[in-house]
Amino acid sequence: MNTINGDKKITYAYSPLNHQRSKSSYIIKLTYFLTIFNLVVFIWLISSSRSNYVPVVELNKSCGHRDELEFVSNKSLPSYWKRTSLTMEDQCLQATMSEDNFNFQREIDLLEKCQSSDYTRFWTSPNRYFTFLPINILPVSNKKIVSFSLYGGADRYLRNVVKIIRRYKKLLPDWIPRFWLGSDVPFLMINRLVYEQAEVIIVHQNQPKLSNLTRSPGYQGMFWRFFVADDQHVERYIVRDSDSMLIQREVDAMNQWIKEDTMFHVMRDHKNQSIEILGGMWGGKVDTKIFSTSREYEKALKSGFNNQDGKGLDQTFLQRFLWPIAKRRMTCHTAYRWKFVDSKGCKDFPTPRVGNSFVGAILED
């Protein structure tokens, strides 16, 4: 503070020059900070992405093949292959895949052997008449499973699968769709099923030679979905067709079954569903002491099922081998009663029909 002619004059430290210097210093410090921050983020991104890279043979960059190995991000790999690679024991694969020649059955056996031990905590393979290779098994105990078979490339069964899965997730959010797939199901469909968080099991049709088994029957795929009844990690299951949409009338009937706590659930909701158990309209609780698909399937083969084929054979199997067990331990809903169909103990559906809809209807669109 200065005085002029006896008057006091206040002098402040601010001046345009000092202000300019302070501003320049601030900008320099901010630039240094941003530079260091960006460098740290860049290093982190590089290290993170490299940890997700796996060596694979790059295929088809220009409709051809390349021999060299390149690092390709896991993000570019379909989830089906990612999940498969993550659930294999690498050391097991390296130790067992030493043969130069490719043998299909040997490769199947090796893949089955080298599945991750984590799967055994959430999946029990029946593995008696087919080789079941789990591709995607969700880490859930005491599961409720919606069991489907899917094989072949028929558009009728493929075009609505995703829509059906999402419908089940909406109306039955606690239930997990599980697909038992033939090796002829298109790769892209397998990939989509995994993306939709469905359980996926590829089935190799390799039935053993029984004394009276003269040929491999052509109806195996219809039976795969029944083997969910032998999975000890499943609490309750329903068996459904892969071309049929879930409706609320069905959900209400299921809730009544669960409330009554019976072992089996059977439904008939159309005049043409004139058999005791429809292949895609029944369910149960897992208790292999009472019912085992593997055990009953063995009886069926020995009784001559290997000499039969064609549509509806799965329902003949259920009528002969499951119905005698289920009819004493079931909740049965039926909308029709036929003289030639055993409907003893069955009751009406708990909710009325909406329009012309019915449980088990084939989805046309």
VORO-656545 format. One record per residue: residue in three letters; y, z, x of N, C-alpha, C in turn. Coordinates in pm, whole numbers, plus 50000, padded with zeros to 5 digits. Atoms other than C-alpha are relative to their C-alpha. Layout:
REM VORO-656545
AlaYZXYZXYZX
...
This chain:
REM VORO-656545
Met498825000050085500005000050000501245000050089
Asn498765001549923503474989450136501215003749914
Thr498754997350073507064998650044501064990250046
Ile498885009149969509984974650027501235005649933
Asn498764994150052513464988749994499735012449917
Gly500274987350066512025021649894499124998749878
Asp500895001750117509975005949614498574998650047
Lys501445000949968506235008549610499464986649952
Lys500665012550038504254976349614498515001150030
Ile501484999049985500514975249557499484986750053
Thr500625012149943498604950549776498485001049982
Tyr501454999950026495024941749665499284992650112
Ala500815006249895492194931149895499684985549967
Tyr500365013650042491634898949694501004989950057
Ser499215011649963492844865949831499144987749974
Pro500815011950026491744830349756499014997150112
Leu500905002749889490224827350105498805009349996
Asn501124990450007488194859350071499064996749884
His500835003350115486954848649727499084988250030
Gln500805011849967485794815049861498855003650094
Arg501064995849907483864831550144498905007749927
Ser500994992250074482164855949904499124991049915
Lys500755009250084481134827649673499014991850083
Ser500895007849913479694807249960498835008350047
Ser501074991149955477684836950083498965002149889
Tyr500914998050114476214842349737499114987749980
Ile500765012450018475164805849709498944998450108
Ile500975001049888473484806650052498825009349977
Lys501084990450024471514838049965499094995449886
Leu500785004850114470414823449631499124988250040
Thr500785011549954469314791249802498815004550083
Tyr501104994649920467234811050054498915005949910
Phe500964993550090465614830949774499154989849924
Leu500725010150077464714800449566499054992050088
Thr500875007349907463324782549871498735007850029
Ile501164991649969461034811549961499115001449876
Phe500784998450123459974816449597499184987549971
Asn500715012650025459084779549555498884997950101
Leu501045001349899457134780249881498805008649967
Val501094990950038455084810249766499224994449882
Val500675005750117454344794049429499194987850040
Phe500725011849957453354761549600498705003550073
Ile501204995649927450934779349835498965005649904
Trp500924994250099449424798549542499304989249918
Leu500585010850078448914766749340498964992250080
Ile500935007449915447254749149632498695007750016
Ser501214991949979444834777849701499215001549872
Ser500684998450128444074782249332499264987449961
Ser500655012550039443314745649273498814996950090
Arg501125002549910441114743249583498785008449964
Ser501134991550039438984772249457499284994449879
Asn500625006150117438294751649142499494986050027
Tyr500485013349967437274720149329498545000950041
Val501405000649960433644710849367499744986150052
Pro500315013349951432184682249569499064992949905
Val500875008150085430764655449343500134985650045
Val499905014249970430004618949383500904993849897
Glu499065006150094432944600849230499434986949951
Leu500585011850060431794574248989501054992149925
Asn499355008950096433384544248827501525001049999
Lys498545000949998436974542848946500444986049958
Ser499675013750039436904505248899498744993149949
Cys501245005050059433704500348698498944997850105
Gly501015001049897431684504649014499625013850047
His500444987449945430074532049222500475001250143
Arg499604997549862431214547949546499025009650062
Asp501014992049933428954563549802500555012950057
Glu499484988549931431334588149960500205011849906
Leu499714987850076431784624049848501505002650001
Glu498604996650009435224633149726500145012949922
Phe499744987850074436704665249597500724996549870
Val499455002950132437364662049228500145013149925
Ser499764987550070438864689849020499015002149888
Asn500864996550113436604707848776500624996049868
Lys499345003450125439214699848516499684985749957
Ser500335013850034438154663348534498554998549956
Leu501395000550041434524672148464499865004649856
Pro500244995350136433334674748104499425014150001
Ser500414985950002432684710648001498505001549998
Tyr501464999050002428984703447943499445001450141
Trp500504999449863428394696848311500525012450072
Lys499474987949938430694725348415499155012149962
Arg500794988650044428764750048204498614999650061
Thr501345001249944425444736448327499995004650145
Ser499984996549859426414739948692500245014950020
Leu499704985849985427744775048637498835009049962
Thr501104991750045424534787048476498724997550079
Met501145001949912422204775048749500155008950123
Glu500004992249877421244796549043499954990250117
Asp499905010049894422394775749342498915001550106
Gln501024997849897420044791849591498634995749951
Cys501285004150057417134785749357499864984950003
Leu500055014550001418004749149321499794994450139
Gln500125004949863418384744249695498605002350054
Ala501324996549947415044760949763498894991749935
Thr501085006650074413084741649502500124984849996
Met499835014550010414584706649496499934993650138
Ser500185005349865413184695949831499204987150002
Glu500815012150006410974667249714500884987649999
Asp499275012649999412114631749783499794992149872
Asn500325007750120410414617049477500415007849876
Phe499604993850125411684623649128498834999949902
Asn501034998650102409134636848881500625007249881
Phe499274994650115410444643048531499545014049963
Gln500504987050043408194672048440500335010850104
Arg499664990349896408764688948777501465003949993
Glu498584997050010412524686148735500295009049880
Ile499844991550118412324701148387499595014450033
Asp500504986749965410274730248521500975007250094
Leu499084993949904412744736048806501285004649931
Leu498794996250072415774736048577499775012449915
Glu500324988250081414064760848350499895012550087
Lys500184988849908413174783148645501325004850055
Cys498764996649932416664782048794501155003349907
Gln498934995750090418614790948483500485013850042
Ser499414987349960420974819748548499315011749932
Ser500634988150056419444854048498500835006249889
Asp499164994850108422414862048274499524995549864
Tyr500465005150127420844840548005498945009049937
Thr501094991850055417884863747970500525012049923
Arg499414988850073420254890447839500404996149859
Phe499495004450130421294869047541499164988949937
Trp500815011250050418464844447482498545002450035
Thr501444999049978414694845647442499384986649967
Ser500605013150022412874812747485498605001449942
Pro501374999950052409804807547262499054993650102
Asn500655006549886408584782647526498485000049991
Arg501455001250013405104777547390499574985749972
Tyr500385013650034405044742647247501054989750039
Phe498945008649950408284728347383500645007050119
Thr499194994149894410424733447692501445000649953
Phe498644998050049413774748047586500925002950117
Leu499054998249891416654744247832501365003649941
Pro498704996150056419714764447725501154994750085
Ile498835005549932422944746647814501205009149978
Asn498884991150031425374770147643499505011249908
Ile500404988350077424404805147528501135010150007
Leu498874990950002427174828547418499545014350032
Pro500384986449959427114863747572500245010249890
Val499874991250115426684881947241498645006049969
Ser501244993450039424034907347143499915000849849
Asn500244998850145422474910746798500704988949923
Lys499295011650054423594875946705499594996949856
Lys500285006650127423834859746366500124985050027
Ile500075013949957422794823646418499814990749880
Val500245011250091423134792046209499254989550082
Ser500895007949915420254771046343499864985749947
Phe500085014250035420364732746341499104992850100
Ser500635009749911418134705446483500854987450000
Leu499245012449991419844673946607499334991150104
Tyr500665009349909418084644146759500244985849954
Gly499725013950032418564606746776501504997349999
Gly498605004049998421804587446757500514995249866
Ala499595004650132422024581646382501385005449964
Asp498634996250033425644582046271500055010249887
Arg500044990750114424704600845954500015014550047
Tyr500124986349953423914631846157501075003750102
Leu499054997049894426554628646428501455000749952
Arg498595001850030429764619446252500675012349940
Asn499394988650067430274651946061499685013550064
Val500444987549938428864677646304501175009350029
Val498854991649965432254690246425500625006049874
Lys499464995250127433544693046069499145011349943
Ile500924989850051430454713145972500135012950081
Ile499854988149915430804736746270501265007849961
Arg498734993350029434434744146187499995006349861
Arg500134994150133433564750345823499255013350007
Tyr500754987449984431004776745924500875010650067
Lys499154990349932433504792946156501085005549907
Lys498994995550095435984794945871499425009549896
Leu500584992150109433674808645600499065011050049
Leu500924989949942431214827645824500405002450146
Pro499484998749863433274837646130499125008250093
Asp500874991849915430644862346254498724992850040
Trp501235007549974427944835746270500244989450107
Ile499905009449889427274813346572499134987749970
Pro500835012050014426154777046525499174997850127
Arg500885003149887423174768646747499314986849972
Phe500595013250016421964733146801498844998250098
Trp501185003549921418474724246925499994984850009
Leu499725014249983418994689547070498864992550066
Gly500905009049932416704661047155500674993850121
Ser499445006049879417134644247491500684986749971
Asp499385012650035418294613147305501365001749932
Val498674997850057421464629347167501054995350101
Pro498995005249906424514611747318500695011150079
Phe499364990349911426114629547611501325005349943
Leu498714995750051429534630147446499865009949884
Met500224990350107428124648447145499645013750058
Ile500354987349935426594675047372501265006750053
Asn498764994749945429934679147544500895005849890
Arg499154995350109431734682947211499465012949939
Leu500604987750054429284709247087500355012150086
Val499644989149909429954730247395501485003549982
Tyr498564997750020433704725847345500255008049873
Glu499844993050128433344738146986499385014050002
Gln500584986749980431654769747124498755002149915
Ala501334998850061428324762546964499005002650112
Glu501074998649903425164773347140499224986950002
Val500665012949982423304743247281498735002050080
Ile501304999249933419624741047374499374986149997
Ile500675013049993418074708547494498495002349999
Val501434998250019414444704747394499254988450063
His500895010049942411864686347601498705000349922
Gln501185000550087409014674747377498754999150086
Asn501144999349910406094685947585498965009549943
Gln501004991350061403404700047362498724999950083
Pro501254999349923400204711947529498874992749929
Lys501165006650057396884695147474499075010349938
Leu500954991450069395084715247211498714992249977
Ser501305006450012391434708247141499994988849897
Asn499995010250105392244688346828501334992549991
Leu498725007049999395654674546927499804986550068
Thr500315013249946395074637346970501254991950035
Arg498775007249970398704626146982501195009249980
Ser498794992150021402234639446995500634995849868
Pro499435003750131403544640546637501474996450011
Gly498635004749995406884624346559500995008749925
Tyr499144991850084408274652246345500495012650071
Gln499724987349932408854678346616501415005149978
Gly498604995750007412634678646589500325008349879
Met499744992250120412554692246235499605014550017
Phe500524986449982410714722946361500805008250102
Trp499324992749893412934731846660500875011249946
Arg499084990250056415474749946445499295012549949
Phe500764988550049412714772746311499725010350110
Phe500374991049890412104787646658501045010950024
Val499034989149991415254808846623499375013149952
Ala500664988150053412954832946438499275007950108
Asp500694993249890411344841646774500955005550106
Asp499004995649901414584849946960500355014649977
Gln499814985650015414694887447013501465004450012
His498594996649990418444886347080500784996349874
Val499415003550128419104874046727499635010549897
Glu500254990350106419474899046445499644993249869
Arg500185007050128419734875346152500314985250022
Tyr499825014449982419534837346120499904992949866
Ile500195009150112419864809345868499714986350060
Val500395013349955418324774745907500654989849909
Arg499245009550079420454745545795499814985650051
Asp500025014249964420594707345794501324996150065
Ser498805003949926423044690546029500844989649927
Asp499185009250080424324667545753500395006449867
Ser499684992950124425034694245490501155009850025
Met498814991749984428364712245441499835013449929
Leu500014986650058428634749545376500995000849883
Ile499114998150114430094758745034500045014949964
Gln499804985950032431354791744891498845005649918
Arg501154995550080428454793944642498865004750089
Glu501014996449901426104795144939500355013150071
Val499544987749933428184821945115499805012149909
Asp500174988950094428134843744802498535003949986
Ala501444997050007424344840844780499545007150126
Met500364993549874424024849845148500475014650002
Asn499494986350001426214880645101499145009149913
Gln500894992050084423954892444821498695002950073
Trp501214997949919420924887445047500225010950104
Ile499704990049897422554907645323500155013949938
Lys499824987150068423514935045078498665005849957
Glu501324995150042419944937344946499105003250119
Asp500694996849875418704938645308498514996449996
Thr501375005149994415524918845248499844991650126
Met500235006949873413894900545536500344985249991
Phe499825014550010414104864745404500954996549886
His499145005450105416524844045198499604985649972
Val500435013350042415504813145001500944995349889
Met499125005650102417724790044792499464986549951
Arg500275013150061417084760944551501134997749899
Asp498795001650081420174746244387500134986149939
His499955013550057419274711044268498634996949940
Lys501265003150069416634696444037498984993250091
Asn500925006649907415184676644327499525009350112
Gln500444990349897414774707644547498805007749948
Ser501164994450071411394713444391498865003550094
Ile501024994649911409474731744660500405014350032
Glu499714985849982409194768344748501095002650103
Ile498994997949896411244766445071500484986550052
Leu499395012049943413614738345167500185001850151
Gly499904999049854413744730345539501325005250050
Gly498674995849955417484736745562500695009449904
Met499394990950098418004763345294499295013449997
Trp500644986949993416364795145416500515007550121
Gly499584991649888417024823745654499145012450009
Gly500804988049983415644856245781500575009550102
Lys499744990549892415814886346006498864998850101
Val501025001849897413984884746338499085012150005
Asp501064990049986410744904546333498714992350023
Thr501145008549967407984886046515498665006349963
Lys501254993850047405384911346403499654995049860
Ile500215005050136405864898346050499934984849997
Phe500005014649996406744862046117500434995150137
Ser499695006649872406674841946440499774985149982
Thr500155014450012407324804646433498944994750095
Ser501005004649901405274799746750498595002749952
Arg501344996350046402304817946602499564991349882
Glu500355007950117402424799446272499914985150034
Tyr500055014049960403074766046441498664996950068
Glu501315001849939399924770546646498924998749894
Lys500965001150111397984776446326500104986249933
Ala499805012950065399524745046177499394988650080
Leu500575010549916398544723246473498485000349996
Lys501464998950000395014736346475499394996349865
Ser500505003550132394724730046102500174985249966
Gly499935014450020395534693246142501384994249984
Phe498655005550012399324689546139500254988950100
Asn499825010649902398984667446446499584986349945
Asn500435012550062397404641246221500914996049884
Gln499065003150107400364641345980501374996750059
Asp498675003749953403864627646009500864996649879
Gly499135004750106406884618045805500955010549946
Lys498974991650058409784632345609499375010649909
Gly500464989350087409224665945438498875008350056
Leu501124992549945406474677845668500405014150042
Asp499524986649965408624706945784499965009249878
Gln500034991950122408814718745422498575003149958
Thr501424997150024405064715445383499545011550088
Phe500314989049908404754737845687500525013349947
Leu499414987650052407124763645535499255004749875
Gln500714996450123405284762645203498645006450030
Arg501354995249969401884768245362499985012450088
Phe500124989649898402724792045646501095010849991
Leu498964989950013406004809845564500045006049859
Trp499854995050137406044812745184499075011749968
Pro500874988450029402974835745161500525013150061
Ile499424988249936404804859645397501335003549936
Ala498634997650046408324855445261500075004849856
Lys499844997450143407684858244887499905014849964
Arg500074985550024406984895544916501155007550067
Arg498954993449922410044902345135501314992049993
Met498895009650004412834879845009501005003049889
Thr499035002150107415984874644812499984985049972
Cys500155014150035415544841744627501014996449891
His499065005150099418294822744445499584986049958
Thr500385013150051417404793344223500804996449876
Ala499275004850117419284772243971499084992849902
Tyr500995006850084416144755643832498665007150015
Arg501364994449995412624766543751499014989349957
Trp501015010250024409694742943771498645006749978
Lys501324994350027406184749343640499125000050124
Phe500865001549883404664737943967500595006550126
Val499374993149886407014758244195500015014949972
Asp500034985550015406524795444247501425005650006
Ser498654994350007409784811744133499985014849966
Lys500114985950031408514846744081500905008350092
Gly499084991749923411154871844188501334993550029
Cys498745006949973413924845644207501045003349893
Lys498914996950091417304850744043501044988950004
Asp498915009750001420364830343951500975002650115
Phe498974998449899423114824244203501085009449947
Pro499044989950046425764851844192501324994249951
Thr498745006250044428664827544135499724986549937
Pro500245012650071428964797143907500224987950090
Arg499855012649929428734761544028501424994549979
Val498695006550010432004743144100499774985049992
Gly500195014350017431894708043959498544996150015
Asn501365004749975428844688844077499455004550136
Ser500424995649868428574706744411498715008249991
Phe501214991749994425314722944515499665002750146
Val500414996149866423874740544817499004989650055
Gly500915009649937422214716245058500354985649976
Ala499605013950027424084685344943500294992750131
Ile499745008249883424224657245199501474995950002
Leu498595003549985427734651545331500094985050027
Glu499965014649990428464614745275501144995050088
Asp498825004949928431944611345431500105006150138
